[in-house]
Amino acid sequence: MQVKHVAVFCGSKNGNNPLFVADASRLGRLMAEKKVTLIYGGGNKGLMGAIANAVMEHGGKAIGVIPEVLLEWEHQHEGITELHVVKDMHIRKKMMYELCDAAIVLPGGNGTLDELFEMLTWNTLNIHNKKIILLNSAGYYESLIDHIEKMTAEGFLYEDWRKRLIVADSVDEALTSFD
């Protein structure tokens, strides 16, 4: 299956490492060049804003999905292709999953982890079989990867987690994971 719509889950803040914004911007540019539509949280700040701006600046398409409660917090992006305002976070995540062919997870906070683990759980339960790529920019997710390994070692996962979650250390590696 050819990947034409990628959900990107990421922070509404920039984080402390400039590489996070650089990777989000590079990913957005490359997605636009490859004619891959961005599906994302609809915000205009942080890594969300960086990737959406890069997609739009390079002639791509960006579809945002933002819940009513976050309109004020995340400052919805007015310059994207489409913006869906939905009732709540659950509808947002479901719509993003339905619109995408695959997902890439960039650095972020609690919301990003919530989105990662819900999508990963749905994948494990065979609700969907979309590829999920964890972009480990500057080693951001090393501790999480260690913890997932601990869950495996302690017998809490049903299968090898690497069958469901691909770890990429660069934007280029993340994009080639779809091939």
Protein Blocks (a to p, Z undefined) as FASTA:
>chain_A
ZZfbdcddddfbebjblklmmmmmmmmmmmmmnopacddehiaghjllmmmmmmmmnopa
cdddddfklmmmnopafkbfbdcddfblmlmmmmmmmmpmbdcdddddfklmmmmmmmmm
mmmnomaccdcdddfehhlmmmmmmmmmmmmmnopafbdfklmmccdfbfklmmmmmZZ
